[in-house]
Amino acid sequence: MTIKFNNVYVKEASTVAGPYEAKGPLGRHFDKTYDDLYMGSKTWEQAEMKILGDSVDILLNKTNLLKSDIDLFISGDLLNQLVASNYTSAYLKIPFLGVYSACASSAEGILIGASLLSNNQIKNCICSVSSHNTGAEKQFRNPTEYGTPKPKYTTFTCTGAASIMLSTDKSNIKVESATIGTTIDPGIKDVFNMGAIMAPAAADTIYKHLEDLKRKPGYYDLILTGDLGQYGKKILIDYMQTQYGFDITNNYDDCGVMLYDVENQPVFAGASGPGSSALVTYSYILNKMRKGELSRVLLVATGALMSQTTVNQKMSVPAIAHAVSLEVVE
């Protein structure tokens, strides 16, 4: 299902990153970074709440707006019951919607906010996401304290928070359209193999977006997936070619690969987590669009939809991908 939007613009964005992300190739593009995972807090969960609050505060400072000027706060994270988003919303006291599509939550938030803006229900909306490496991995994989070895195709949950402000006030970047994804279960039970789990969902959403709008992959300067990592990226390229006949080799990249120096940092196959797509897109990619180096970008955020319970019950892991089209206003 693809939705076209009218009068939805990107007003500004902000990014806050952890130590691994700060040392990666995009570290200089983030608004704020921390050199340890606790970030002055007592727990990893409180650290995630801190960076999520930081990202909203930075965004408000950039736009010279007050909390009272914001009609809606949409946020998602990986912690149980969305506690990072919930506690942050209690601090902000802005009308709040919590969203969960795992690592696809960034695109889900944008498409919900853009729908309300396009229908003139609201004027300014903040869409945020966050993730914390140690906070998330103790829930979804082996507890961090176990120190168990992981396969090389494992993705590494990124530590970061990012916020984007959407508005009906015209700017030089618009949210042109969005495609709501369909849940795909490829039958994989290996919780470490996120790239293989999410690649079919990404392919399905990209194909449906292009078909709905009668476009070819070359319409976009860049097609950007959220967090497939090195191996999932290769799977998607092959899947698009063999299943749909689309060659995306020349205009495709993955935020999970871009966020880290995967050859030299201890991050396995690359980044995952809601922060992965948002950290890369809301900093580096938006900057390139503002400079005129990119005109049309299709962000395809990907998420694996499992829980602690289903993992322990050895169930297969379904996945989803949502797509958002960002375009420079001519």
N, C-alpha and C positions, 0 to 999 in steps of 0.2 A: 504494500500500500504506500503510494507516494503522494505527498502533499506539496503543493506549490504555495509559497508565501508572498504576501504583499507587505511592503513597508516594515520589514524586520531587519534591523541593522546591528552590527557589532559596535558597541560604544567603546569598550575597553576590555582588557583582560589582565590577569595577574597570575603569577606562579611562585610557589615556594617549594624548595626541594631539599632532600636529605643529602648525606655525605657522598654516597655512591653516585648520585645524579649530578652533584656539584662537580665531581671529578671527571664526569663524562664529557664528550665532545660538545655538548650544548650548554654546559654549566654557566658560561658567561651570559647566557640569554635570560636566565631566571632572575626574578625581582629580588628574591631572598633565598639564602641557603643556610643550612645548619651543618656543623661538622661532627655531630654525633646523633645517634638514633633516639636518645631520650629528650634532647632539645630543652633541657632544663626542667623537665617534668619527672614525676615519680614513676610513671608507667608508660609503656608503649602506646596504650590507648589514649592516655592524656596527652601524649606527644602529638598524636594524630589530630586530636581536637585543637591543639595549639596551632598547628600549621594551617588547618582549615580556617580557623578564625583569622590568622595572619593574612591569608589570601583575600578574604573578604574586606578586611580593613585596608589593605593595600589598594584594592580595586576602588573602594569608596574614595580614598585619597586621590587616586588618579583622575577620577571623574568629578571631584569636588561636590559630591552628593552626600546627603545625610541618609541614615538608615530610614528615616521617615519618607524619603523620596522614592523608596523601592517598594513596588507593589507586591512582589512575590520572590521568595527564596526557594530554589529547587536544589536539592543536594542528595548525593549518594556516596556510599563507601562500602567497605567489605566487612566491617565489624558487625558482630551479632546485633540484630535489631537496629542497625544504622545509628549506633550510639554517637559516633563522631558528628554526624549531621544533626542528630537530635539535640545534643548538648550545645552545638554551635547555634542552632536556631533559637534555643532558649536565651542565649546571650544576645542575639540580634533583635529578637522580638519583631520579626518581619513575618507576615503570613507565609507558611511553610508547606512544601510538598516534599516528602522523602521518596526517592526513586531507587529501584534496584534492578539492574540488568547486569550485575557483577561488573566486569571491566568495560561493558558497553554503556554504563550509566551516563557518561559524559554526553553522548549523542542523544540518549533518551531525554535527558534534561533539556537540551537545546530544542528538540522537536516539540516537547510539551510547552515550553516557554514561548517558542515561535508561533505555535498555534493560537495561544491566547493573545499574543501581541497582534498577530495578523487579523484577528477578529475584533481588535480594538477593545478587548476586555481589560487590558492593563497597558501601562506605558513603559515601565522599567522593570526588568527581571534579572536577577542574578542566578546563574546556573553554576553549581560547584560540584567538585568531586575530590575525594582524597583516598589515599591508601598508605599503609605503613608496612614495610617488609616483615618485621618480626611480629607485629600485631596480627597480620593476616595469615602468615604462614603457620603460626601455631594453631590456627583454627582449621585450615584446609589441607595441610600436609602434615608430615611428621612434626611434632613439637620441636621448636628450635633447639631446646635444651638437649635433645637426644643426640644431636651431632651426627646423624646418620648420613651416609653418602647418598648423593642423588645422581640420576642419569644426566648425561650431557645435554639432552634435549629439554631439560627442565627450564621453565621460565622463572625469572627472579622478580618477585613482587617489588615494585618501585615504591620509594618513600617520597611522597609529594602531595601537594594540594594545589588546585587551580580553580580559578573563578573567571567567568566571562559575563559581562553585562550586555544583555540584549535590550534594544529600545526601539520605539517608533520614531525617535529622532534620527534624521538621516546622517549617515557617516559614509566613509569610503569603502566599507565592506558590508555586504548584505548576506543574510541567510536566505538563499534562493529557493531551496526545496529540501525535503527530507523523506527518507524511506523507512517505514517501520518494518523491522525484520520479522522473520518467522523462525520459531525454535526448531533447530535441527539436531537430532540425536544420531551421531555417526556410529554409536555402539562401542565406543572406546571407554574402558574402565580405568585406564592408567591416569591417575590424577596429575602426574607430572607432565604428561604429554599434551599440554595446553594448545600448542600450535596446530597439531593434527586434529584436535577436538574442535577448534574454532574455525579452521580454514573453510570447511564446507558451508558454514553459516555465512561467512564473509562473502564467499563466491555467490551464494544464492541471493544475498541482498544487493550486491553489485550488479548482478545480471538483471534482477527485477527493476532496480533503479534505472538502468540504461534502457530497458525495454519499455517501461512506463513512460519515459520521457523521449523515446525514439532517438537515443543518442548512441554514439560509439565511444569506446574508452578514450579516444584521442580528443574528445570534447574537453576533457580536464587536463590541465597542466600537470596535475598530480592526483593520483588516487592513493589514499593513505589509510592503512589499516591500523588498528589500535595496538595490538600486542601479540602478534603471532610468533615473534622471535625468528631466529635464523631458519629453523626447519619449517615452521608454519608458513613463512614467507615463500619458500620454494614450493611447498605443497599448493599454495593458492595460485601461484603463477601457472603451475602445471594443470591444476583443476580448471582454471578459467579457459585454458587453451583446449583441453581434451573434452570438457563437458559442454562448453558454450561457444567455442571457436573464437574467443577473444584473446588477443595478445596484449598483455598489460606490461610487458617487460620494460618498455622505455619510459613509462610515466607512473610507475608504482614504487612505493616504499612502505616500510613498516616502522611505526614509532618505537616498538620494542627493540628494534635493531638500532635505530638512530639515537636513542637516549643514552646508550652506553658504548664504550669501546669494548665490544664483546670478545675481542681477541686478547685483550690485556687486562680487563677487569674481571674479578671473580663473580661473574653474573650468569654463568652457564650460557643459555641460548639467547638471552636478552630479557627485556622488561616485560612484565605483565602488571595488572592492577588498574583500577580506574584512573589513577594519576598518569599512566603511561601516555595515552593518547592526548590527554589534556595538557600535560607539561610541554610536550613537543608542539602541539598545534597552537596553544594560546601564547606561546613565546616565539619560537623560531619561525613557524609557518606564517603566523599573522604578520610578523615583521617583514618577511619576504613579500607578502601580499601588499603591505603598505609601501614598500619600496618599488613596486611594479615588477618584481621578479617572478611573481606568480599571479595569475588572474582568476583561475578557477581551480578550486580544490574540493575533492570529494573525501570527506572524513568518514571512515567506516570503522566505528568502534565495535570491538568484539568482546563477548563475555561468555564464560563457562558457568552454567547455572546449577551447580551442585551445592550440597550442604555437608556439614560434618557427618550427619546421620547417613545420608545416601552413600558417602564415600566409605564409611565403615561397613555398610551393608553390601559393598562391592557392586553397586549399581553403575550402569553406564552414565556418562556425563553429557547432557544436552548443552547446546550452545545457541547463542543468538548474536546478530549483528544489526545495528541501526546505522543508517547513513545520513549525513548532513552535507548539503552542497553550499559552499561558501564562494561568493563571487565578488570581485572588485567592481565597484560602481563606476561606470564610465561617465 
